[in-house]
Amino acid sequence: IDLNGHTKNSGLSYMSHKPAPIQISYLGLPSTTGSTFINYYIGDYIALPPEISNHFTEKLLLLSPSYIVNDYINLQGEIVTRFSDHHRM
């Protein structure tokens, strides 16, 4: 299972060699990998409404109505702190 999609340090280059008979993408970006070597994409009905399913090369496995779990509040706080430390007036 690749957890990064098309983001930094993604495992997609390794997965292109098809090391597993079934390969899945989840979390990285709520969008298709566009690859032929990923069989499924795990998402939810909020991030991936049914009307966009035809844009995916993967078969969608959609979780019950929910939203992708994240911790953006902590991440944003860290980014704001680092930005303000480097950009003091």
NORJOSUL-V484009 format. One record per backbone hydrogen bond with DSSP energy under -1.0 kcal/mol. CO is the residue of the C=O (numbers start at 1). NH is the residue of the N-H. If there is no record, write none. Layout:
BEGIN
CO|NH / CO|NH
END
This chain:
BEGIN
2|26 / 5|7 / 7|10 / 11|15 / 12|16 / 14|17 / 15|18 / 23|39 / 23|40 / 24|2 / 25|42 / 26|28 / 29|31 / 39|59 / 40|25 / 41|61 / 43|63 / 44|48 / 49|52 / 50|53 / 52|55 / 53|56 / 59|41 / 61|43 / 71|75 / 72|76 / 73|77 / 74|78 / 75|79 / 76|80 / 77|81 / 78|82 / 79|83 / 80|84 / 81|85 / 82|86 / 83|87
END
